Amino acid sequence: MFRMDNRIVELASHELDLHPEARLHDLYKLFYQGTFGPSHIMEDQAVALRFLAEEIDCDEFDQVLWQDVSYMENFFRINFVIVKNRQVLIDDLFRALVASSRIGATLSHDEWKEEWYRIESVLRDSLPEEIFTPESSMVVKEAVEGGKLVHHSASYKRSYHPHYRVISREWFERLIGTTY
C-alpha cells in the first residue's frame, strides 16, 4: 500500500509541475486514464477515428509532447502535435489506440470507487488546498458515483489546450522509438 501511495503523490506532483492550473477533476482524469487507458473512447471505433482526425486539425497544443500517466497499468498520453507534424502517422496512432483499449485494468465500478477515494485521501493529505475547489470536488463525486470519466477543467483547457490520446507503454515505445 505504501508503494502505491508514493506513486499517487509522484504522479499528481508531476502533473502539477507540468500543468499548475490542474484541479481535482484533472487529477481524477489522470488516474482514470492511468488505470483504464483509452477503453472509454474506443467503444465506437468509427466515431473515435472521426474525433481523432478532427482534433488533430486544432491549431493550439500543449507543449508537453508525451506524459507517463501509468497508475495501475502502463499508459502514456501522446500529444497530437506529434501526429500533426507527421512524426507519427494517424493510422499508426489509431492502431495503438485500438490495441491499448484492450489492456486497461478490469476493476468493477465499486472497486474503482474504493480505489479513487483512497487516491483522493492521499491527495488531500499531500497537495495544496486550491486543487480541491468545490466545483471540481462535485464534478469528481458525480463521475465516481456514476462510473464516468470527466473532461478537463476549464482552466486546464484554457491554459494547456490538451489534445492527446492515451496509449500503452508498449505502443508508445514502438511509435516514439524510445524506451521510457
N, C-alpha and C positions, 0 to 999 in steps of 0.2 A: 504494500500500500504506500509506503514512504517513497518508493521509486516513482510511482505514478503521480504522487503529489509534487515531486520535483519536476516531473515532465509538465504538469499543469502550469506551474509557475514559470518554467522556462519557455513554454510555448506562448503563453499570454504575454510575458515580458518582451519576447522577441517581436510579437505582433505590435505591441505598443511602441517599441523602438522604431519599427518601420512605419507605423500608422498611429501617431499620437492622438488623433481625433477619434480613434475607435471607442465604442461604447460596449456595454454588456452584450447587446444582441449581435454585434460584430464578432465578439469573442465566442458567443454561442455558435454562430455560423462556422467559425474556425474549428471548434471542437467537433461539431457535427460532421463537417467535411473530412476532418482527420480521422473520423471513425467510420463513416459510411461511404466516403468517396462520392462519385458522381451518379450513383444509382437513382437518385430522386429526379434527375433531369433526363435520364435515358429511358424512361418508361415508354415514350413515343419517339422512336429514333428519327422519323421524318421531321417532326416538329423540332427536335433537338438540333438536327443539321441545319434547318432553316434559321433558327435563332443564332446558331454559331456563325453562319455566313453573314447575317445581318449585323451582329455585334462586332465582327472583325472590321466592318466598314466605319467604325467610330473614329473620330479624329483625336480624342484625348485618351491617354492611357497612363496608368500608374507607372512610376519609374522602377518599381520592383519587377524584375523580369520573371523570377520564379521564387517560390517560397515553400519550404518544407512545413507542411501542416500536419505531419504524422502525429496521431494520438494513439488510438487503439489499432490502427492499421497504418501502412506506409503510403502516404499520399503527398503530392505536390500541387500547388497552384501554378499554372503556367499562363503567363500574360499573353494576350492576343497580339500584342505588338510584334512578338516573335513570328507569328504567322503572317501578319500584315507585311513585315519586312522580308518575308519569304525564307526565313531561317528554318522554318518547319512548314511543311505543306498542310493545307487544311484537311486533305484526305487522311494524312498520317495522324493528325491530331484527333480526327473523328474515330479512326480505328482504335487509338489509345483510349478514348472515352468509352467506346463500346466494351473493350476488354476490361478496363478499370471498373466499369459499373458492376461487374460480376464478382468483385473480390472484397467489397466492403464488409464490415462486421455484420453479424446476423443477430443483433440484440433485439429482443422484443421491445415493444413500446414501454412497458413497465421497467425493464432493465435499463433502457436508455434514460428514462425519467430519474431513476435512482442514481445512475452514473452522473447525469447532469447536475443534480442537486449536490452531489459530493464535489464535483468540479467547482460549482458556484461557491460553495462554502470555503474551499481553498482560495478561490479568487478574492472573496470578500476579506479574508484574513491577510492577503498579501498585496492588494492593488489599491491605488488611490480611490477615494470615495466618489470622485466625479465620474468615474466609469459607470457607476450604478445609478443612473438617472431614473426617476420614477417612470418615465415613458419607456425607456429601454427595459427596465425590470418587468413592466407589464407586457411588452411585446414578447419577451422571452418566456414568461409564465404561460401566456396563451399558446405559444409554439410548443412548449414542453408538454403541456396538458393535452394539446391536440395532435401531438406527434408530427409536427411540421417543421420545415426549415424556414428561416426568416431571410428577408432581404437585408442588405447593408443599411445602416443608419443614414439619414440624410446628410449628416456632417461627413461621414466616411465617403459617400458618393461624391459630394461636392469637393472634398479635399483630394481624393485619390483616383477618381474615375476608374473603378475596378472593373476590368474586362478580362476575365480569365476563365479557365476551367480547371477542374481537379482531375489529375491522373495518377496512376500508381507510380511508385518509385521505379519499378522495372521499366515502364514506358517512358518515364521522364529521362532515365539514363539512356535509353535507346534513341529518343528524339533529340536530346540535347548533346549527346555524345560525351558525357562525362559521368563519372561515378561520384555520387554525393554522399 
